[in-house]
C-alpha cells in the first residue's frame, strides 16, 4: 500500500514530460452536503502553473493508474485561493475559484496544509510580477481536448485516453457520489451538525436556490430570432422608410432591440433632455417593422440623444416579465448625457436578457476615454427596482450595441480607402481600436463580435455613399457595432445597410438565434416536490452556520474619489443552505454608512460553498465634508444576519486623508498652506468655527479655486468644449494631489480634466455657493436680473466673491466663443447646477423646470456688465510667495 511519501511520485508518473508536481496534498471537496476525497497537485511547466484535481479509484492510490484527472485550473489572472479557518481550529477551508467556478476544499490543519497553500500563493505572486503577455497554457490543451482556453471557465474534465479504463472506473465512483448528493435521503454526519435549537427560516430563498440549481431538470430551450439594430442619425429627423433596415430578412424576428445615437443635437436636448425627435423616430420604427409580425412596445428609454426601443412579437408578450430600464451619463462629472448608455432588461420565459445602447467618447485619439466610458457604464448602470439591484453582468444574455466610436489608426487614409474598395477587411480590422483593446482585455472582456464583412459605417457625406469630403477629411471607421455575451446565442447575420443615407453613419444590424429556457410545468412541480421533501427533512434537524474569514476589516489610507475594496469570505460550514443579509442597526436607515458599499448585501450559500462579499470604500461629495469636519469618521459596524441563526458583527475602519475637496469655502479661505500640511485637529476646528487661526487675514477666495481658474484663464480660453467634455479619472486624482500637497511643478492634467476638477471642487462643499436656504428665493427671482443681483450682493462675503469671480472668468471665456464654440446658455446650465446645487434631502428632486430657472439665474451674470461689483481682491488673488 502506498504512503503519503509515495504520493508525489505517483502524481509525477501521471504527468507528461516537462511537467513537475511542485506540491501535492489530500483534501475533501465539499459537494452539497457530502465530502468527497480528492488529491490536489500544483503543477509547473515552463514558468506556468496549474492546479490539478485528481479522483482515485482507491484511497490512498497505489499506482498512477488509480488516478484520473477530474479538472485542471490554470493559475491565471482569474485564479483565486483564499483560506478560511474553521471554528475552534478543527479544520481549514481552502476556497479555489476561477471565473464562474467555485470550489471549497476541507483540509486538516498542520504543516502539510500550510506548505501546500504557501506554494499556491507563491505561484500567484509570481504571476502578478510577470511582465509581458499573459501565459497561454498551451500545455494544458491535451487535458481538455480544446484548443481555445478562453471558451470555457477553466480547463474542464480530463480526456486523457491513455488511462481510459482507470478513468472510467474512477468516474463511476464520482457518479455514485453525485447520485448520493441528488438523493432525497441524504445521510449527514452527526459530528458536523450545527449546535443550537432554532430551525432554518430562509425557506423561500432555499427553495428558489435549489430550484435554480436543478433548472435543467424542468426546462427546455426555445429559439427566438433576435434583431439588434443601431444607428447614429446625426441629429436629423427620419426622411425615408426604415423598412430596408428593420425588415431586410425573409422571416420576421421575434424581438427587436433598436438603438439610436445623436437623436437630437440641439442645445435644448443636451441641457434639458427634451426633444420632439423621440416620437418622430419611434413612429418611424413602428412603421418600418417586418410586415410578417405584429409587435408590441415593451419599453423605451432615452437619455438626450441615445434611445433604445424594445419590441416583442405579440405571441411572446405574455412570457415577458420584470421589464426595467436605466440610464448613465458619462459626460462631465458623470452627469451630462451627451455620452453614456441606456439599457433595458427583461426576463423572457426563464432567461434574463439585458440590452445596452451606448455612445462612447468621440475623436480618434480618445480610445482611453472610450474605455473609461465603457467601464463607467458597467459599474454605474444598475436596475434599482430589484433587491438586491441587478447590474448588466447579472443577466444570462447581454446584447451591447451603439456608436462605440473606436477608429482605425496607424494607417494612411488613402490606404484605408483602397483596402475598403478591395473588400480587404481582415487586414484592416487589425488596425481597429476596438479589436486591439479587446485583444488586450481592456474592454468587453467575455463579449463576442461576429466577423465584419461590411464597409466601415462612418464617416459619409450625408445623403450619399461618399466618404467624408469636409475639411477634416475623417478616415473611415467601424464606429457602429454589436457585441454579445452569454450562452445559447448564435449570430446569423452582421451587416450594414448603406441604402439609408440620411446620416453621416450607416445603420447596422445583427441577427441572432437565441436560446431561452422555457419551464415544463409538469416537470417543475415534480422537482419542486422533491426539493420540498429534502428541505423538510433538513429543517427539522439542522441549523445554519457560517464562518467569516475576518471580522475586523481595516482599510489603508482612503482618499477622495479613490475607491478601495476588500473581500470578505463567508463560508457555509453547516449542513443546510444559508440565507444571509447585512441588516441595518437600530435607528439607522441603511445597513452601512454612505461611504461604504456591500456587494452583495444579500445572498444564499449552499453547504460547503462560500460567498465573496466585496466591501468598497468610496468617499465622494456626499461624505467628504462630514469626514473633513469630523462629523463622521471611517468607522462602521456591520451586522451580518443569518436567517434562522445568529448575527455576526464586523467592524470596518480606515484613515481618511483630508482634502480640499469636501472642505467648506469658509474653511479654505483661511488656509494659506496645502491642506495636508494642516493638523487634523486644526482643520476640524476651522470647519467648526470658520475663523482664521492666529489672526491670519483670509484670502478673498480659496487659493485652490484660484489655481484652477488661473490655469484655465492662461491656457484654456480657446479650448473647444471646455466644461462640456469629461476629464480622465487618473488626471483628476493627480490634480487633487497637487492641490492638497502643494507642488512647484506645473498643474498636471489636460484642460478638460482641470475644468472638471474645478466643478468637482465647487460641487463637493457642504453647501453650494448659493446656500440651500436661498435657493427658492433665487428660483423665484430667476426671470428678473435686478432681483437676482440683489440676492448675490447679500450673499456672505466669501461666497459672493467666488460667485462673481467665476462669472467674470466665464464672461472672459465667452469673449472667445468663436474659438471655443461655447455659448452663455450652455455655461449657465452647467454652472447653474453648481451654484444652485440640489438639496441632499431625499424629497428634493430635480426637474427640467427647476434646471431652467437655475440656468436663467446664472445667465444674467454672464451677459450683463459686472463692473459695478467690488471684487478687485478676488480677481487679483495669488498665492503668497
RAMO-V124350 format. One record per backbone hydrogen bond with DSSP energy under -0.5 kcal/mol. CO is the residue of the C=O (numbers start at 1). NH is the residue of the N-H. If there is no record, write none. Layout:
# RAMO-V124350
co:CO nh:NH
co:CO nh:NH
This chain:
# RAMO-V124350
co:3 nh:6
co:3 nh:7
co:4 nh:8
co:6 nh:10
co:7 nh:11
co:8 nh:12
co:9 nh:13
co:10 nh:14
co:11 nh:14
co:11 nh:15
co:12 nh:15
co:16 nh:19
co:20 nh:22
co:20 nh:44
co:23 nh:42
co:25 nh:40
co:27 nh:29
co:27 nh:38
co:28 nh:30
co:28 nh:106
co:29 nh:31
co:29 nh:36
co:30 nh:32
co:31 nh:34
co:34 nh:31
co:36 nh:29
co:38 nh:27
co:39 nh:54
co:40 nh:25
co:41 nh:43
co:41 nh:52
co:42 nh:22
co:42 nh:23
co:43 nh:50
co:44 nh:20
co:45 nh:48
co:48 nh:45
co:49 nh:75
co:50 nh:43
co:50 nh:52
co:51 nh:73
co:52 nh:41
co:52 nh:54
co:53 nh:70
co:53 nh:71
co:54 nh:39
co:55 nh:68
co:63 nh:66
co:64 nh:67
co:66 nh:57
co:68 nh:55
co:68 nh:70
co:69 nh:158
co:71 nh:53
co:72 nh:74
co:72 nh:155
co:73 nh:51
co:74 nh:76
co:76 nh:79
co:78 nh:99
co:80 nh:97
co:82 nh:95
co:84 nh:93
co:86 nh:89
co:87 nh:90
co:91 nh:86
co:92 nh:107
co:93 nh:84
co:93 nh:95
co:94 nh:96
co:94 nh:105
co:95 nh:82
co:96 nh:103
co:97 nh:80
co:98 nh:101
co:101 nh:98
co:103 nh:96
co:104 nh:30
co:105 nh:94
co:106 nh:28
co:107 nh:92
co:110 nh:114
co:111 nh:115
co:112 nh:116
co:113 nh:117
co:114 nh:118
co:115 nh:119
co:116 nh:120
co:117 nh:121
co:118 nh:122
co:119 nh:123
co:120 nh:124
co:121 nh:125
co:122 nh:126
co:123 nh:127
co:124 nh:128
co:125 nh:129
co:127 nh:130
co:137 nh:140
co:138 nh:141
co:140 nh:143
co:140 nh:144
co:141 nh:144
co:141 nh:145
co:141 nh:146
co:143 nh:159
co:147 nh:149
co:148 nh:151
co:149 nh:152
co:154 nh:156
co:155 nh:72
co:159 nh:161
co:160 nh:163
co:161 nh:164
co:163 nh:167
co:164 nh:168
co:165 nh:169
co:166 nh:170
co:167 nh:171
co:168 nh:172
co:169 nh:173
co:170 nh:174
co:171 nh:175
co:172 nh:176
co:173 nh:177
co:174 nh:178
co:175 nh:179
co:176 nh:180
co:177 nh:181
co:178 nh:182
co:179 nh:183
co:180 nh:183
co:184 nh:186
co:186 nh:188
co:189 nh:192
co:190 nh:193
co:197 nh:199
co:201 nh:203
co:202 nh:206
co:203 nh:207
co:204 nh:208
co:205 nh:209
co:206 nh:210
co:207 nh:211
co:208 nh:212
co:209 nh:213
co:210 nh:214
co:212 nh:215
co:214 nh:217
co:215 nh:218
co:215 nh:219
co:218 nh:520
co:220 nh:518
co:222 nh:224
co:222 nh:516
co:224 nh:226
co:224 nh:514
co:225 nh:254
co:225 nh:255
co:226 nh:228
co:226 nh:512
co:227 nh:229
co:227 nh:257
co:228 nh:510
co:229 nh:259
co:230 nh:508
co:231 nh:233
co:231 nh:261
co:232 nh:505
co:233 nh:236
co:242 nh:245
co:242 nh:246
co:243 nh:247
co:245 nh:248
co:254 nh:313
co:255 nh:227
co:256 nh:311
co:257 nh:229
co:257 nh:259
co:258 nh:309
co:259 nh:231
co:260 nh:307
co:261 nh:233
co:262 nh:235
co:266 nh:270
co:267 nh:271
co:268 nh:272
co:268 nh:274
co:269 nh:273
co:275 nh:278
co:276 nh:280
co:277 nh:281
co:278 nh:282
co:279 nh:283
co:280 nh:284
co:281 nh:285
co:282 nh:286
co:283 nh:287
co:284 nh:288
co:285 nh:288
co:285 nh:289
co:286 nh:289
co:290 nh:293
co:293 nh:295
co:294 nh:314
co:296 nh:298
co:296 nh:312
co:299 nh:310
co:301 nh:308
co:303 nh:306
co:305 nh:263
co:305 nh:307
co:306 nh:303
co:307 nh:260
co:308 nh:301
co:309 nh:258
co:309 nh:311
co:310 nh:298
co:310 nh:299
co:311 nh:256
co:312 nh:296
co:313 nh:316
co:313 nh:317
co:314 nh:317
co:314 nh:318
co:316 nh:319
co:317 nh:320
co:319 nh:349
co:321 nh:347
co:324 nh:345
co:326 nh:343
co:328 nh:341
co:331 nh:334
co:332 nh:335
co:332 nh:336
co:336 nh:331
co:336 nh:339
co:339 nh:330
co:339 nh:331
co:340 nh:359
co:341 nh:328
co:342 nh:357
co:343 nh:326
co:344 nh:355
co:345 nh:324
co:346 nh:353
co:347 nh:321
co:347 nh:349
co:348 nh:351
co:351 nh:348
co:352 nh:396
co:352 nh:397
co:353 nh:346
co:354 nh:399
co:355 nh:344
co:356 nh:401
co:357 nh:342
co:358 nh:403
co:359 nh:340
co:363 nh:366
co:366 nh:370
co:367 nh:371
co:368 nh:372
co:369 nh:373
co:370 nh:374
co:371 nh:375
co:372 nh:376
co:373 nh:377
co:374 nh:378
co:375 nh:379
co:376 nh:380
co:377 nh:381
co:380 nh:382
co:381 nh:392
co:382 nh:384
co:383 nh:386
co:383 nh:390
co:390 nh:383
co:391 nh:394
co:393 nh:395
co:396 nh:487
co:397 nh:354
co:398 nh:485
co:399 nh:356
co:399 nh:401
co:400 nh:483
co:401 nh:358
co:402 nh:404
co:402 nh:481
co:403 nh:360
co:407 nh:409
co:407 nh:433
co:412 nh:416
co:413 nh:417
co:414 nh:418
co:415 nh:419
co:416 nh:420
co:417 nh:421
co:418 nh:422
co:419 nh:424
co:420 nh:423
co:423 nh:425
co:424 nh:428
co:425 nh:429
co:426 nh:430
co:427 nh:430
co:428 nh:431
co:429 nh:432
co:431 nh:409
co:432 nh:436
co:433 nh:437
co:434 nh:438
co:435 nh:439
co:436 nh:440
co:437 nh:442
co:437 nh:443
co:438 nh:441
co:444 nh:447
co:448 nh:484
co:451 nh:453
co:457 nh:506
co:458 nh:477
co:459 nh:468
co:460 nh:462
co:461 nh:464
co:466 nh:461
co:470 nh:473
co:477 nh:457
co:477 nh:458
co:477 nh:479
co:479 nh:404
co:479 nh:405
co:479 nh:481
co:481 nh:402
co:483 nh:400
co:484 nh:448
co:485 nh:398
co:488 nh:515
co:490 nh:513
co:493 nh:511
co:495 nh:509
co:497 nh:500
co:497 nh:507
co:499 nh:501
co:501 nh:463
co:504 nh:460
co:507 nh:497
co:508 nh:230
co:509 nh:495
co:510 nh:228
co:511 nh:492
co:511 nh:493
co:512 nh:226
co:512 nh:514
co:513 nh:490
co:514 nh:224
co:514 nh:516
co:516 nh:222
co:517 nh:350
co:518 nh:220
co:519 nh:521
co:520 nh:524
co:521 nh:525
co:522 nh:526
co:523 nh:527
co:524 nh:528
co:525 nh:529
co:526 nh:530
co:527 nh:531
co:528 nh:532
co:529 nh:533
co:530 nh:534
co:531 nh:535
co:532 nh:536
co:533 nh:537
co:534 nh:538
co:535 nh:539
co:536 nh:540
co:538 nh:541
co:538 nh:542
co:542 nh:200
co:543 nh:575
co:545 nh:573
co:545 nh:574
co:547 nh:571
co:551 nh:651
co:552 nh:554
co:553 nh:555
co:553 nh:653
co:556 nh:655
co:558 nh:657
co:559 nh:562
co:559 nh:619
co:561 nh:563
co:562 nh:559
co:564 nh:617
co:566 nh:615
co:568 nh:570
co:568 nh:613
co:569 nh:549
co:569 nh:571
co:570 nh:611
co:571 nh:547
co:571 nh:573
co:572 nh:608
co:578 nh:580
co:578 nh:605
co:579 nh:643
co:580 nh:603
co:581 nh:583
co:581 nh:641
co:583 nh:639
co:585 nh:588
co:590 nh:585
co:593 nh:596
co:595 nh:618
co:597 nh:616
co:599 nh:614
co:601 nh:582
co:603 nh:580
co:605 nh:578
co:606 nh:609
co:609 nh:572
co:611 nh:570
co:611 nh:613
co:612 nh:614
co:613 nh:568
co:613 nh:615
co:614 nh:599
co:614 nh:616
co:615 nh:566
co:616 nh:597
co:616 nh:618
co:617 nh:564
co:618 nh:620
co:619 nh:561
co:620 nh:623
co:620 nh:624
co:621 nh:625
co:623 nh:627
co:624 nh:628
co:625 nh:629
co:626 nh:630
co:626 nh:631
co:626 nh:632
co:627 nh:630
co:633 nh:635
co:634 nh:654
co:636 nh:638
co:636 nh:652
co:638 nh:640
co:638 nh:650
co:639 nh:583
co:639 nh:641
co:640 nh:648
co:641 nh:581
co:641 nh:643
co:642 nh:645
co:643 nh:201
co:646 nh:642
co:648 nh:640
co:650 nh:638
co:651 nh:553
co:652 nh:636
co:653 nh:555
co:654 nh:656
co:655 nh:558
co:656 nh:658
co:660 nh:663
co:664 nh:668
co:665 nh:669
co:667 nh:670
co:668 nh:671
co:669 nh:699
co:670 nh:672
co:674 nh:677
co:675 nh:678
co:679 nh:683
co:680 nh:684
co:681 nh:685
co:682 nh:686
co:683 nh:687
co:684 nh:688
co:685 nh:689
co:686 nh:690
co:692 nh:695
co:693 nh:696
co:702 nh:705
co:702 nh:706
co:703 nh:707
co:704 nh:708
co:705 nh:709
co:706 nh:710
co:707 nh:711
co:708 nh:712
co:709 nh:713
co:710 nh:714
co:711 nh:715
co:712 nh:716
co:716 nh:719
co:719 nh:722
co:721 nh:724
co:721 nh:725
co:724 nh:332
co:728 nh:732
co:729 nh:733
co:730 nh:734
co:731 nh:735
co:732 nh:736
co:733 nh:737
co:734 nh:738
co:735 nh:739
co:736 nh:740
co:737 nh:741
co:738 nh:742
co:740 nh:676
co:750 nh:754
co:751 nh:755
co:752 nh:756
co:753 nh:757
co:754 nh:758
co:755 nh:759
co:756 nh:760
co:757 nh:761
co:758 nh:762
co:759 nh:763
co:760 nh:764
co:761 nh:764
co:762 nh:765
co:769 nh:771
co:771 nh:774
co:772 nh:775
co:774 nh:778
co:775 nh:779
co:776 nh:780
co:777 nh:781
co:779 nh:782
co:781 nh:784
co:783 nh:785
co:784 nh:788
co:785 nh:789
co:786 nh:790
co:787 nh:791
co:788 nh:792
co:789 nh:793
co:790 nh:794
co:792 nh:795
co:796 nh:800
co:797 nh:801
co:798 nh:802
co:799 nh:803
co:800 nh:804
co:801 nh:805
co:802 nh:806
co:803 nh:807
co:804 nh:808
co:805 nh:809
co:806 nh:810
co:807 nh:811
co:808 nh:812
co:809 nh:813
co:810 nh:814
co:811 nh:815
co:813 nh:816
co:814 nh:817
co:816 nh:819
co:816 nh:820
co:817 nh:821
co:820 nh:721
co:823 nh:827
co:824 nh:828
co:825 nh:829
co:826 nh:830
co:827 nh:831
co:828 nh:832
co:829 nh:833
co:831 nh:835
co:832 nh:836
co:834 nh:837
co:835 nh:770
co:841 nh:844
co:843 nh:845
co:847 nh:851
co:848 nh:852
co:849 nh:853
co:850 nh:854
co:851 nh:855
co:852 nh:856
co:853 nh:857
co:854 nh:858
co:855 nh:859
co:856 nh:860
co:857 nh:861
co:858 nh:861
co:858 nh:862
co:859 nh:862
co:859 nh:863
co:860 nh:864
co:866 nh:869
co:869 nh:871
co:871 nh:875
co:872 nh:876
co:873 nh:876
co:874 nh:877
